[in-house]
Amino acid sequence: MSSALMGATTAGIFAAGGRMAFAQDVPFDLLIRNGLIVDGGGGEPLHGDIGVRADRISVIGDLAGLQANRVIDADGMAVSPGFIDIHSHTDLELLINPKAESKVRQGVTTELSGNCGSSVFPILDPESEDIKAQAQRLGIEIDWTDLEGYQAALMRGGIAVNHASLVGIGTVRQCVLGGDARHPNAEEMERMKQLVAVAMDEGAFGISSGLEYTPDGFFTTEEVIEICKVVGKYGGFYATHMRSEDSAVLEAVGEALTIAERADLPLQISHLKAAGHQNYYKIPMIFDLIERAYDRRLDVTADRYPYTAYATGLSVFFPQAALDGGNEAFVGRLKDAAMRLEMKTRTLAKVEANNGWESIMIRSVDEESNRAYVGMRLDAAAAQSGVDPYDFACELLISEKGSVGITGFGMSEENTERILTHPLVMPCSDGYALAPYGQLSEGIPHPRNYGTFPRFLQWIFREKGLLTLAEAVRKMTAMPAGRMRLAGRGLIRENWFADLVIFDPVTIADRATYVESEQYPAGVEYVIVNGVPVIEKGEHTGALPGRPLRRGA
């Protein structure tokens, strides 16, 4: 790996010695005093003050004696740029609860959604019925068709965090091909490319895929390349939930690199992992592939949440062909005894590759009759019901119309540490902005929704000492901002946006667990978004100063 990659840091914000001279005509709106400023660039933290006017950082330095409408004493605290969640699934949730509770309380000030091939735009009739049905269940009326309309809907009620989005290649496919497993003809391919171009024109930061899921997985490599070429022309990037994260993970990494190189655009590998005991040994080979591509000058990075369990849907273990035509067709196949038997061998192989039925915890269901299974491992739930685990899974999916949320315990702690500390990897939540009340408190959400960024600091910086505080903060701020080419955010710099987190580096911690996950973290004292405190002394102020962000704006 190149020495430039291993050693690159950004210079600190202060010149050596001396006090900054500053003529103050009017008071600052906000003055943060006595903080340990961790600027996001990876340089040595330094003590100092930050003056904020409106939504911008005005001055950084020794500001003793200067006036402000509001003063926060950050003595004993670290002050960093707001954390940027490069892989989020928050979209409709902000229309239910714009306070973004579980994210902003972690220190997240910017989220990038539209990941894993799924975005809430574009929407066409009647092909987008799945999105509309999901919104209807949540009590949301969709009155938009594109990114511009969706962002307008966000701003009608206001949002607590800044919000950016990718366009999902699966959503685009759904608009043109529905849920069918077939190849697009030339006209259909052109239509998909046009939809992607519109999204990019409106400010999408790139395109995402979820090739382990349907309908994304029905695309060939060549088809994904063809669509990604459109994104490359706009300066966007390709984020991929790869075709496999277990037994065929090496082949999947190779495909992702090929797509990015041939489409000529940057690559973001989503929630990088090698799931299942039999695949743990592949991590060094994965990094060898990625580093070789980096040395060939491919702009490649990855992200990962700091947990050893993933969250997905139970249907992911079934062959993709079984989901041809969508959930209704899938349920029909599960009800057919011959088809169920035909799917069994491949399903069991996938389950075993991910540590078996005992590693799968049922996380969320819709039917009241199935609520007792929430929080149980699938093998135990099957045993309690007196049914074989495979048949139990099939019957549960039938009763839930094909959709069952699960948490899977598939990764090792050692590999997770190796991934999170790699120079090309940044932390992400792969989660939603939730709340422990109201509609957003259904089931048992993965703890990453509540604790990702505090856990990263707690585990990787403080407990393990695998990164310095400055290095850890850089991975949560400047690094994702660089991937997004996000102007004015991700560093503490004069005239940059005042997205800031004030936290206690000694006590910051994730309090969420896999069973009791709806718990806010400790140690995050203040979160400031566009110059406005949203979290104050650990509590939400109710302020909604977030903004929709657009690529290049």
N, C-alpha and C positions, 0 to 999 in steps of 0.2 A: 504494500500500500504506500502511496506517495507520502513523503515527509510533510508536504504542504497540508495535506488533510489532517494528519495527526497533530500538527503543531499550530494550526491557524487559530488566532484569537483576535478580538477587536480591541484597539487601544482604549484605555480608561478615559473618563470624562474630565478629569482634572489635570491641569498642568501642575508640575511639581512646585509645592510651596506657595506661600502668598495668599492673600485674601482678595476675592473678586471685588473690583470696584463697580458700583452700580448706582445710577441716579434713578430714584424712584419718584415718579410723578404722581402715581395713584397707588392705593394699596393693592396688594395681591388679592385675588378672590380666595386663594387657599395657600397657606404656607406650611410646609412639612419641615419641622426642625429636628435636628440631632439624629437623623437616621443613618444607618449603615447602607449607603447607596450601592446596590448591586446592579450595575447599569444594563445588563443583558448581553454585553459584548464579550464576556469571558475574562475581562481584566480584573485586577485586584480591587475589591470593594474599598470604598473610602467613606469616612464620615462627612456629612454635609447637610445642607438644606436645599429644598426645592420650592421655588415660587411658581404658582400657577395662576394664569389669567384666562378667563373663559375656558375654552377646551384645550388649551395648550400649556406646555411647560415653558415658562417665561425665562427663568434664571435658575442656574444650579451653582451652588458654592456656599460660602460663609455669608449668610444673610442676616447676621445678628443686628438688631436694632431696626430692622425694616418692618413695615406694618402689613397687616392682612385682615381681611374680613373674617377669616376663619383660620385658626392655627391648630395643627395637630402635632403633638409632641411624640416623636417616634424614637425616643431614647430607648436603647435596648432592642430595637426592632430593625429588621431588614426592610429596605424599600426597593422594590424591583419593578420593572415593567409589568403590566398585566399579562397573565398567562394566556397563551393562544392555543386553543384546542384544535389541532390540525385535522382531527378525524372525529367529527361529531355527527349525531343523527337528529339533533334538535331542529325541528321545522314546525310542524303543526302544534307542538307543545307550547310554543311562544304565543300562539293564538288562544290557548286555554288559560295559561298563566304567564304573563309577560315578565314576571319578576325573575325568571330563570334561577330559581332558588338553589337547586343542588349544584349548579355550575358556578354562579357568581360567588357563592360562599366559599368555594375552593380558591378563589382568586382569578377565575377565568373572566377576561374582559372581551374576548373575541372568540367566536365559534365558526368553524367551517363545516357546513352540513352538505347534504347531497351525496354522501359517500356510499360505497358498496353497490353502485349502480342504480340507486334509488333517490330520486328527487321529487319534489312536489310540483314540478313543472317539467316539460310542457304538459298541458292537459288538453286532450281532444275528445269530442263525443263521437261514438259511445265507447271508444277504446279504453278510456281512463276510468272505467267504472270501479276498479279496485281501489284507487286513491279516493274516489268520491265516497265509496262505502266506508273506508277507514275514517274519513272526515265526519261522515254522518254518525258513526258510532261515538265519536268524540263530541258531537254537537256543534260541529263547525260547518258553516256553509261556504263552499268553495265558489268564489266569484272571480277567479283569475284563470288565465290560460298560460301565462308565461312568467318569467322571473320578475319582470317589471311589475306585473300585477300582484304577484306574491309579496314583493317587498313593500308595495303600497299598502297591502293588507296588514303587514307587520306594523307599519308606522301609524295606522289609524288608532291603535290602542297604545302604542309605544312599547319599547322593549328595554330591558335592563342591561343587556350586553350588545356589543356589535355583532352583526350576523352576516356571514358571507356564505356562498354556496357554489358547489360544483353542479353540473348537469349530469344526471344518471343515464348511462347508456341503456340500462334495462327499461327505464321509464320511456326513453325515446323509442326503443324497440316496441314496447307495449302500444305506443301511439300508432305505430304503422303496421305491426304484425300481430298484435294481440299476444296471447300466451302460447302461440303455436311453435312447435319445434320444426321449423323449415328455414330454408335459405331465402333471403330477400332477392327479388329480381332487381334489375338495374334501376327501374323507376322507384322502387321501394327504398333502395339504398340511397338514391339521390334525395328522397324525401327525408330520410333520417339525417342525412348530412345537412340539409337545410334547417331542420329543427335545431340541430346542434349549433349551427352558425348564428341563428337568432338568439339562442341563449348566450353565446359568447359576445355577440353585439350588445346584449343587455347587461353584461358585466360578470357572467359566470367566470370563476377562476380556473376552470378546466373541466375535465370529464372524469367520471368514475365508473368502475365496473365491479360487478359482483359475480365473477365467473363460476363460483362454486354454487351459485343459486340460479334459479330460472326467473325470467326468460333469458338473462344475460348469458348463461352457459350454453345456450343454443347457437351463439355466435361462433364462427370459426376465427382462428387467429388472423387470417387475412381480412376478414370483415371488420374486426376491431381496429386493425391498422388503418384501413381505409377511412373509417370515421375519425380516428385520432388525428389523421393528417389535417383535418379541418381545424382542430383545436390548436395544433402546432402553429398554424399560420397566424393565429391570434395571440400567440405568446402564452397560452395556457399550459397546464400540465395534466398528466394522466395518473390518477390514483386508482390502484387496483386491489380489491379483495381477490386474490388469485384463484385459479381453478382448483387448486388443492393446497391445503395447509398441513397435510399429514403424509400419507404414503407416497404421493406423487409431488411432494413440495419442490424437489429439485427441478423437475420438469416444468413446474408452474413458474418458478423463478426465471428459468430460461425463457419461457414464453413472454413473461412480463418485460424482460430486458429486450427481447427481439421486437416486441410491439413498439416500445419507446424509441429504439434505435432506428427502426425502419420508418416510423411516423415522424421522426425528428422532433421530439418534444421531451421535456423532463418527466421523470418517473418518480412516483411516490408509492412504495409498497406498503399496503395497509396492514396494521396489526401483525407484524412479522412474527412467525412462530413455526415450530415443527412439533405438531401435536401428537401425542401418543408415545408411550415408552419406547416403542420400537423405532421411533424416528428422532429421538433426542440427539443421537450422534451426528445428525446431518447439519447442525447449526454451523460448524466451521466450514463445511462445503458450501452452504448458502452464502456465507460471507465472502468466501473465495470468489464465487460467481459475481457477487455484487461489486466487490473491490476491483476485480478485473475490468468490469464494465466502467467503473468510475475512472480507472486509469486509462481507459480508452476515450475518456472525456464525455461519457454519458453523465448527464446531471441526474443522479439517482440518490434518493434518500428513502427512509422508511420510518414508520412509527409503531409504537407498541404501548399498551397499557401495563401498569406495574402490578399485575395479578397473574396467578397461574391457572386461572379458570377463564373460559370464554363464555359468551352468551349468544345464542342464536335460536333458530327454530328447530323443532324435532324433525321436521321434514327433510332437513339437510342430509340426513343419513340415508335417505332413500335415493335410488337411481334418478338422475335428472329426467330421463325419459318418462318416468312415472308422473311427472308434473307437467307434461305436455298438455297444453290447453288450460292450465291454471288449477286452482284449488278444488273446484267442483269436479273436474275430470279426475284429479288425484284421488279424491275421496271415493269416486266411483270405482277406481281400480282397487282401492283398499277393500272395498266391499265384495269384490269378485274373488272368490276363493282361489281360482287358478292363477290370477294375476298376482295375488298376494304371495302365493307360494313362489312364483317366478321371481319376485323382487327380493325374496328372503336372503338368499346367499350373498348378494352384493351388499344388502343393508347390514347384515351381520358382520361382514368384512370391514365395512366402514366404521361400525360401532367398535369393533375390536381394535382397529387402528387408532381409536381415540380413547383407549383404556377401559372399554366395556360398559355395560349397562349401569354398573355400580358408580360410574363416574358422571352420570347424567342426573342432574337435579331438576325436577319440574318446577319452573319458575312462575309461569302465568298461564291461566286458562280463563275462558269466558263463562262456561257453564257452571251454575251453582252446584250441580251434582258432582263436579270434579274438583271442587275447591279443597277438599280434604287431602288431595294429592300434592298440593302446592307445598314445597319445602322438602318433599320426599325424594329419595333416589329412585330411579325408575325400577331397578331390580326389586327394591323393597316394596314399592307400590304394587308391582306385579305379583309378588309373593303374597301380599295381603289380600289381593283379589283372587288368588288361586289360579292365575293365568300365566302362561309362558310370556317372558318379557317382550318378545317380538309381537305376539298377538295382542298383548296389552297396549303396546305402543300404537299398533294399527287401530285398535278400537278407540283409544283416546283421541287419536287424530280424526277419526270419523265423527265422534261426538262433538269435536271442536271445529268441525268444518275445515280441517286441514292445517290449523294453526295452533301450535302449542309452544310457548316460550320455555327454553331450558338454559340452565347453566351447566357447562361441561368442564370437569376438572382434568385438563389434558396436557398441561405444560409443567416443566420443572422449574424450581426456583433458581437453580444454577444457570440454566439457559436464559431465563428471564433477566437475570442480572447481566449476563454477557450481552444480550440484545440491547438493553436500556443504556448501557455504558459505551456502546459502539459509537464512533464519531459520526456515523451517517444516520443515526437513529434518534428520534425525538419522542417524548411521551405524548400520549393521546388518551382520551377517555373511551372512544368508540361507544359513547353513551348519549343520554338525553338530559335536557334540563327538566328535572322532576321536582316534586315537593312531597313531603310526608303527609299531605292533606289533599282533599279534593280528588278530582279525576286522575291526577298524575301520581296517585299513590296505590295503584292496582298491583296485586301480586307481590313478588319479592324481587325487586330489581337487583341487578348486579351491583356490588358496592362501588364499582368504577364510576357510576353515575353521581356518586356523592363524595368520593375521596381520592380520585386519581392523582391530582397534582400535589396535595399535601402528603400523600403516601410516597410519591416519588422522592420528595425532599426528605421525608422521615426515613425511608428505607435506604435509598441509594446514597444520599449525602450524609445524614447524621448517624444512622446505625451501622452502616457498612463502610462508610468512608471511601466509597468507590469513585466519587466525584467531589470536587470542591464545591462550595456553595455557588461560586461564580460560574463554574462549568454547568452545574445543574440548572441554574436559572437561565443560562444561555439556551439550553435545550428546550426550554418552555416558552421562550420569548423571541429572541433574534433569529433563531434557527427556523421556526415555523413561519415567521414573518418573511424571511428570505425565500423560503419555498413558495410562498404566495406572492412574492414581489409586492409586499404590502407597504405602501408609502406612509412614512411618519409614525409607524407603530413598531413595537418590538425592542426598542432601546430607550433609555432615558437620555434624551438630547434636548437642547433648547430648541423651541419652536416645533417640537414633535407633540403629538397628541398626549394629553395627560391621562393615559390609562396606566394606573399604578396599583400595586399591592403592598400593603404594610403588614408584615407577618413576623412572628417570633420564631427564629430559626431553631430555638431550643425546644419549643413545645409543639410546633406544627405537626399535626398527625391526622391520619385517617381513622375515624371511629366507626365506620361502616363495616359490617361483617356480611358473610354470605347468607346468613339466616336473618339477621337484624340489620338490614342495609340502609334503612331510611334514617340515617344519622349524619348530621352535619359535622364537618371536621373541626379540630381544635387549632388554635394558634393563628388564624387569619383574622386580623383585627380591623383592617380597613381595606376596602376595594373601591377604587375611584375610576369611573368610566367617563371619558371625555370631560374631565375636570370636575365631575359631580360625584360625591360619596354615595355609593349604593349600599355598601356594608360599612357600618360604623360601630366600633366596639363589639364586633362579632354579630351584629343584628342588621337585618335588612331595613333600609330607610324608606322603601317604597318608591324611590326615584327610578325613572325609566329613561335614562339619557343615552341608551344605545342607539346605534344607527345601522342601516343596511350598508354593506360595503360592496363596491364593484371593482372588478379588476382594472387596474390602471388609473383609478380615480384618486 
